[in-house]
Amino acid sequence: MSNRKQVAQLAGVSEATVSRVMNGIGPIKESTRQKVLDAAKQLDYYPNDVARRFAKKQSGNIGVVLPFVPKVNLFSTFYFSEILSGIGEMLHESEYDLLLLFRDADGPKDYSRWFKTGKVDGLIILGSSDSQEERNALLQLADHHVPFCLVNQRYDEEKLSYVDGEHVSGSREMTAYLIQQGCRRIAFLNGPLAYSNSRDRLLGYRQALEEHGIEWNDQYLFYGNYSRKSGAQQAELILKLLPKLDAVYAANDRMAIGVMQTLKQAGIRPGHDLLVAGYDNSDASSVSDPPLTTVHVPFHLMGREAAKYLLRQFGCKEQPEIIQLKLDTKLIIRASTTKN
Amino acid sequence: MSNRKQVAQLAGVSEATVSRVMNGIGPIKESTRQKVLDAAKQLDYYPNDVARRFAKKQSGNIGVVLPFVPKVNLFSTFYFSEILSGIGEMLHESEYDLLLLFRDADGPKDYSRWFKTGKVDGLIILGSSDSQEERNALLQLADHHVPFCLVNQRYDEEKLSYVDGEHVSGSREMTAYLIQQGCRRIAFLNGPLAYSNSRDRLLGYRQALEEHGIEWNDQYLFYGNYSRKSGAQQAELILKLLPKLDAVYAANDRMAIGVMQTLKQAGIRPGHDLLVAGYDNSDASSVSDPPLTTVHVPFHLMGREAAKYLLRQFGCKEQPEIIQLKLDTKLIIRASTTKN
């Protein structure tokens, strides 16, 4: 491998000039710049990226924070995969690389250390949920005026940037659709309320019931943890309400698929004897038996938008702007609600 | 934020000593080291990670190379997600971070530039396929004696490290199982032969036929590109062989699910009128209609093993060892082949 000295000799300039050209620092005469670049090309010389970033006080990385849960295959979940894919697509068009960072479930939530140690120039935070500790960590990070963005989670009262889905209207539309299908007794299987997602879906469900003059019934509200297993388990309880039930609507597809498994084992046909709906429009929802009526969430686009926001901040001298973006969802109707 | 100078003053040492302690470079008296660490802690001082790595000539990153295909949501595929998840889990236990890198489909395949620019200390390469250009790029990389590892792809004649699955025996076991189920006319829908995977599966299929005295029939061999769509399309051709066919075995689950869709549209019941099998044991295979008989591939573990191999190289002064690891697969029997 060639070095800076050889490039300087071939170009007939000083080593400092080679550095300045390679790092894009300071004014350089165009003819000099071209001489250096030609010499570097001829010698197959690559300036050290780490050194170059260090000179510019940049890491060149956008960090994506994922929750780390041992023995759970995180990337397998449709949700994280899609968001990551959107971020990756946006960064591929930029000079930035994507650094995956894992947040321990139990460890101290110190997001700022990744900035302090110069590992990242910006952060995208996935899988955040509302606890006092998490909220404090995010507000502390905001105090440092570094660019970061939440995806699919909001802290409504706080001035924190996020890219989210329109989950209230998504859930309201789903519930209204089930009512239009003739259902009045609709069990709702929600996820944990620490996620703004779950609160949004609950609100949408409530709004649709009210708009259609259907009385609220606590008996119809169930909670799982967004896993297929929790859906299958809660379905055991939901079964006890039969035959007084017209539909089960779960806050994500995985739980809905778990519900359908339990129903089928009990000899109840989803889509015939009881309507079942999910949320997310995951890969699995289109191939499940029966295919699942669901709400499409533009996770891929949400990832893209979060990355685009960060890239926009890097050029600015000002402190980061705040964006609060909610992207549209879409009702997807399949056989699990059509009694065909 | 505090700086090195303040730490040096509080600890009563020179700034150079602070650097040496923080970077773990050279011999330092234990009492001095402790004084510096105490002062750093008291002042909430974080040494710049980039500077520290640069001093050690390390990036602290393991790069994971993924194929970049615009408008395809890469992470969504079970295959990449599982491998990435395994790598992430292994690195989480280490001091290394995971840098995602995208290889352009058309661009020059210069893997060495990520080492030359100091972006990574090691590479894990996913989605590699056999072309002269790719082979040259990998051999060139090997010439630099930098640690890297292929996952789920081999170049048999070359001395390149890989972690792969035992796909010949996996495919042989699947084919033998179908024969035991009474099938003699088994269509095989393979993926492109540029993947060692596809060649392994074809070989396993052939071996099982031979072992059971079933004559090879070119008519039964089809090719897709591992997408669900290609499975659905090839199934149109496969349908023309009916009723002279007992089973369709596809080289991955996505194609098998595509095949089942086309069959159902034509009024043919998978698992009753025609047995269907896949390969990968993806999430979708367990929820498809009917659930799919398949071969479990330990993708998560393959990712872990590749990362473990790289971490082992980093401590060594020698040139990287070569590992060639094949992990066991497992037959998974479900309703798509059981005529119940």
Chai-1 contact restraints between the chains, C-beta under 6 A:
chainA,res_idxA,chainB,res_idxB,connection_type,confidence,min_distance_angstrom,max_distance_angstrom,comment,restraint_id
A,Y46,B,K116,contact,1.0,0.0,6.0,A-B,restraint_1
A,Y46,B,T117,contact,1.0,0.0,6.0,A-B,restraint_2
A,N48,B,G118,contact,1.0,0.0,6.0,A-B,restraint_3
A,D49,B,T117,contact,1.0,0.0,6.0,A-B,restraint_4
A,D49,B,G118,contact,1.0,0.0,6.0,A-B,restraint_5
A,D49,B,K119,contact,1.0,0.0,6.0,A-B,restraint_6
A,V50,B,V50,contact,1.0,0.0,6.0,A-B,restraint_7
A,V50,B,F54,contact,1.0,0.0,6.0,A-B,restraint_8
A,V50,B,S59,contact,1.0,0.0,6.0,A-B,restraint_9
A,V50,B,G118,contact,1.0,0.0,6.0,A-B,restraint_10
A,A51,B,F54,contact,1.0,0.0,6.0,A-B,restraint_11
A,F54,B,V50,contact,1.0,0.0,6.0,A-B,restraint_12
A,F54,B,A51,contact,1.0,0.0,6.0,A-B,restraint_13
A,F54,B,F54,contact,1.0,0.0,6.0,A-B,restraint_14
A,S59,B,V50,contact,1.0,0.0,6.0,A-B,restraint_15
A,F68,B,H92,contact,1.0,0.0,6.0,A-B,restraint_16
A,N73,B,S85,contact,1.0,0.0,6.0,A-B,restraint_17
A,N73,B,H300,contact,1.0,0.0,6.0,A-B,restraint_18
A,L74,B,S85,contact,1.0,0.0,6.0,A-B,restraint_19
A,F75,B,S81,contact,1.0,0.0,6.0,A-B,restraint_20
A,F75,B,L84,contact,1.0,0.0,6.0,A-B,restraint_21
A,F75,B,S85,contact,1.0,0.0,6.0,A-B,restraint_22
A,S76,B,S81,contact,1.0,0.0,6.0,A-B,restraint_23
A,S81,B,F75,contact,1.0,0.0,6.0,A-B,restraint_24
A,S81,B,S76,contact,1.0,0.0,6.0,A-B,restraint_25
A,S81,B,S81,contact,1.0,0.0,6.0,A-B,restraint_26
A,E82,B,S76,contact,1.0,0.0,6.0,A-B,restraint_27
A,L84,B,F75,contact,1.0,0.0,6.0,A-B,restraint_28
A,S85,B,N73,contact,1.0,0.0,6.0,A-B,restraint_29
A,S85,B,L74,contact,1.0,0.0,6.0,A-B,restraint_30
A,S85,B,F75,contact,1.0,0.0,6.0,A-B,restraint_31
A,H92,B,F68,contact,1.0,0.0,6.0,A-B,restraint_32
A,H92,B,F102,contact,1.0,0.0,6.0,A-B,restraint_33
A,D97,B,L99,contact,1.0,0.0,6.0,A-B,restraint_34
A,L98,B,L100,contact,1.0,0.0,6.0,A-B,restraint_35
A,L99,B,D97,contact,1.0,0.0,6.0,A-B,restraint_36
A,L99,B,L99,contact,1.0,0.0,6.0,A-B,restraint_37
A,L100,B,L98,contact,1.0,0.0,6.0,A-B,restraint_38
A,F102,B,H92,contact,1.0,0.0,6.0,A-B,restraint_39
A,K116,B,Y46,contact,1.0,0.0,6.0,A-B,restraint_40
A,T117,B,Y46,contact,1.0,0.0,6.0,A-B,restraint_41
A,T117,B,D49,contact,1.0,0.0,6.0,A-B,restraint_42
A,G118,B,N48,contact,1.0,0.0,6.0,A-B,restraint_43
A,G118,B,D49,contact,1.0,0.0,6.0,A-B,restraint_44
A,G118,B,V50,contact,1.0,0.0,6.0,A-B,restraint_45
A,K119,B,D49,contact,1.0,0.0,6.0,A-B,restraint_46
A,I257,B,V287,contact,1.0,0.0,6.0,A-B,restraint_47
A,D283,B,A284,contact,1.0,0.0,6.0,A-B,restraint_48
A,A284,B,D283,contact,1.0,0.0,6.0,A-B,restraint_49
A,A284,B,A284,contact,1.0,0.0,6.0,A-B,restraint_50
A,A284,B,V287,contact,1.0,0.0,6.0,A-B,restraint_51
A,V287,B,I257,contact,1.0,0.0,6.0,A-B,restraint_52
A,V287,B,A284,contact,1.0,0.0,6.0,A-B,restraint_53
A,V287,B,S288,contact,1.0,0.0,6.0,A-B,restraint_54
A,S288,B,V287,contact,1.0,0.0,6.0,A-B,restraint_55
A,D289,B,D289,contact,1.0,0.0,6.0,A-B,restraint_56
A,H300,B,N73,contact,1.0,0.0,6.0,A-B,restraint_57
